[in-house]
Amino acid sequence: MSTKALRIGGYVAGGVLAAFGIAAIVLGAWGGHTVNKNLKNEFITGTPDMTPSAIAPEVDAIKAQQQKIAAAQKQADVPQAQQTTFTTVAAPSCSVAGKPVNNGPRAACFANYMRIHALGASNGLTYSQMGQYAAKPDAPVQFTDFNGGTSDTKYAQTDEATGRPVPNGARNVWVSETGLSSALYLAFAASGISVFAIVVGVALLLAGIGFAILAWAALRQPDKEAAPEAVTA
């Protein structure tokens, strides 16, 4: 293969890589800007307790409530297999107190604290561990979640206006928290993807420039195609 063909191939490869690199950088930057812009438009600001030290008392209170529920289940002779396995509760390591949630990392941090708040409202129970309805005060504990909720309509409080069971308020709080936190985690993921796209774009751009430099170096070398041998008499 001639040096000229190699030069052309190098320029084409370099141009294609550079074009893809520029496109990836532009799309990544645009995606990150869009995520941050949408977060800013929500006007979310971290509450004063959204620091590891400030949230610690709430974390301890949640753990105490979990232990209280566990003790009540043992006292009611709930079988071991049916006793609640509690979710881990720990203070986030980040801090967003008083800060606007305007980028991916802050969105994820805010969502972590939202989970603590939701667990505080449910006394440490997750959505699947809570009853669908508000239990009657005299409902047998074995038909409740040991936290004021039940999934048995016979032991649920009834709305006098509609005649339907009263929803479990703590469970509804968890639904709302999950919806918002999922959106915030998605924003964090999108922010990470945009950064990754920019990094890949820079790598492709540098690779394209490298191919172009190699092609230019080859241009300075004379073609070494075989010359016809001299004919001797």
C-alpha positions in Angstrom: 0.0 0.0 0.0 1.4 3.4 -1.0 2.2 6.2 1.5 -0.4 8.3 -0.2 -3.1 5.9 0.6 -2.0 5.6 4.2 -2.0 9.4 4.5 -5.6 9.6 3.1 -6.8 6.9 5.5 -5.1 8.6 8.4 -6.8 11.9 7.6 -10.2 10.3 7.2 -9.9 8.3 10.4 -8.7 11.4 12.3 -11.5 13.5 10.9 -14.2 11.0 11.8 -12.9 10.5 15.3 -12.6 14.3 15.9 -16.1 14.8 14.6 -17.5 12.2 16.9 -15.5 13.6 19.8 -16.8 17.1 19.2 -20.4 15.8 18.9 -20.0 13.9 22.2 -18.6 16.9 24.0 -21.4 19.2 22.7 -24.2 16.7 23.6 -22.7 16.0 27.0 -22.4 19.6 27.8 -25.9 20.3 26.6 -27.3 17.4 28.6 -25.6 18.5 31.8 -26.9 22.1 31.3 -30.4 20.8 30.7 -30.3 18.7 33.9 -29.0 21.6 36.0 -31.5 24.1 34.4 -34.5 21.8 35.2 -33.3 21.3 38.8 -32.9 25.1 39.3 -36.5 25.6 38.0 -37.8 23.4 40.9 -36.4 25.9 43.5 -35.4 23.1 45.9 -33.3 24.1 48.9 -31.9 21.8 51.5 -33.5 22.0 55.0 -31.4 22.9 58.0 -31.2 19.3 59.2 -29.6 18.1 56.0 -26.1 17.7 57.4 -24.7 14.4 58.9 -24.6 15.9 62.4 -28.0 17.6 62.3 -29.8 14.5 61.0 -28.2 12.2 63.6 -30.9 12.6 66.2 -33.6 11.7 63.7 -31.6 8.6 62.6 -31.3 7.5 66.2 -35.1 8.0 66.7 -35.9 5.9 63.7 -33.6 3.1 65.0 -35.3 3.3 68.4 -38.8 3.0 66.7 -37.6 0.0 64.7 -36.4 -1.7 67.9 -39.8 -0.9 69.6 -41.7 -2.5 66.7 -39.4 -5.6 66.9 -40.0 -5.9 70.6 -43.8 -5.6 70.1 -43.7 -8.4 67.5 -41.8 -10.7 69.8 -44.2 -9.9 72.6 -47.1 -10.8 70.4 -45.4 -14.1 69.5 -45.1 -13.3 65.8 -43.2 -16.2 64.1 -39.6 -15.5 63.4 -40.1 -15.8 59.7 -42.9 -13.2 59.8 -41.0 -10.7 61.9 -40.0 -7.5 60.1 -36.5 -7.2 58.7 -35.8 -3.5 59.0 -34.0 -1.4 56.4 -30.6 0.1 57.3 -30.8 3.7 58.5 -27.6 5.8 58.4 -26.9 9.5 58.0 -25.6 10.5 54.6 -22.0 11.7 54.4 -22.9 14.7 52.2 -24.4 18.0 53.2 -27.0 20.2 51.4 -28.5 22.2 54.2 -29.4 25.7 53.0 -28.0 25.0 49.6 -30.0 25.1 46.3 -30.4 21.8 44.6 -29.0 22.8 41.2 -26.9 19.9 40.1 -26.7 16.1 40.1 -24.7 15.5 43.2 -26.8 17.8 45.3 -29.9 16.2 43.9 -28.7 12.7 45.0 -27.7 14.1 48.4 -31.1 15.7 48.9 -32.8 12.5 48.0 -30.8 10.6 50.6 -32.0 12.9 53.3 -35.6 12.7 52.0 -35.4 8.9 52.6 -34.5 9.6 56.2 -37.5 12.0 56.6 -39.8 9.4 55.1 -38.5 6.7 57.4 -39.1 9.1 60.3 -42.7 9.4 59.3 -43.1 5.6 59.0 -41.1 4.8 62.2 -38.5 2.9 60.1 -40.9 0.9 57.9 -40.6 0.9 54.1 -43.6 1.0 51.7 -44.0 -2.7 51.4 -43.9 -3.2 55.2 -46.8 -0.8 56.0 -50.5 -1.6 55.9 -52.6 0.0 53.2 -55.1 1.4 55.6 -55.3 3.1 59.0 -56.0 0.4 61.5 -58.8 0.7 64.1 -57.6 1.5 67.7 -58.8 -1.9 68.8 -57.5 -3.9 65.9 -55.6 -7.1 66.9 -51.9 -6.4 66.6 -51.3 -9.6 64.6 -53.4 -8.0 61.8 -51.5 -4.7 61.8 -48.0 -3.6 60.9 -47.4 -2.7 64.5 -47.3 0.9 63.5 -51.0 1.8 63.1 -51.6 0.4 59.7 -53.4 -2.7 58.4 -54.0 -4.4 55.0 -57.2 -6.2 56.3 -60.3 -4.1 55.6 -62.1 -5.7 58.5 -59.8 -3.9 60.9 -59.4 -0.7 58.9 -60.9 2.7 59.9 -63.8 3.7 57.6 -64.4 7.1 56.1 -67.9 8.1 57.1 -68.4 10.1 54.0 -67.5 7.5 51.5 -67.7 4.2 53.4 -64.3 3.3 52.2 -61.2 2.3 54.3 -59.1 5.3 55.4 -55.7 5.2 53.6 -52.5 4.9 55.7 -51.1 8.4 55.8 -47.5 7.2 56.5 -47.7 5.0 53.4 -48.9 7.9 51.3 -46.0 10.0 52.5 -43.6 7.2 51.4 -45.2 7.1 47.9 -44.7 10.9 47.5 -41.1 10.6 48.7 -40.3 7.8 46.4 -41.6 9.7 43.4 -39.6 12.8 44.0 -36.4 11.0 45.1 -36.5 8.8 42.0 -36.6 11.9 39.9 -33.7 13.4 41.8 -31.7 10.1 41.5 -32.4 10.2 37.7 -31.1 13.7 37.5 -27.9 12.5 39.3 -27.6 9.6 36.8 -28.1 12.0 33.8 -25.5 14.4 35.2 -23.0 11.5 35.5 -23.8 10.4 31.9 -23.2 13.9 30.6 -19.8 14.0 32.3 -18.9 10.6 30.9 -20.0 11.8 27.4 -17.7 14.8 27.7 -14.7 12.6 28.8 -15.3 10.2 25.9 -15.6 13.1 23.5 -12.3 14.5 24.6 -10.7 11.1 24.2 -12.1 10.7 20.7 -11.0 14.2 19.8 -7.4 13.6 21.0 -7.4 10.3 19.1 -8.5 12.1 15.9 -5.8 14.7 16.3 -3.3 11.9 16.8 -4.3 10.2 13.6 -4.1 13.5 11.8 -0.5 14.1 13.1 0.5 10.6 12.1 -0.9 11.2 8.6 1.0 14.5 8.4 4.2 12.8 9.5 3.7 10.3 6.7 3.2 13.1 4.3 6.8 14.3 4.9 8.2 10.8 4.0 8.7 10.2 0.3 6.8 7.3 -1.3 8.9 4.2 -1.3 7.3 2.4 -4.1 9.6 0.1 -5.9 11.3 1.8 -9.0 11.9 -0.3 -12.2 15.3 -1.9 -12.4 17.7 -0.5 -14.9 18.1 -2.6 -18.1 21.6 -3.5 -18.8 23.0 -4.4 -22.2 
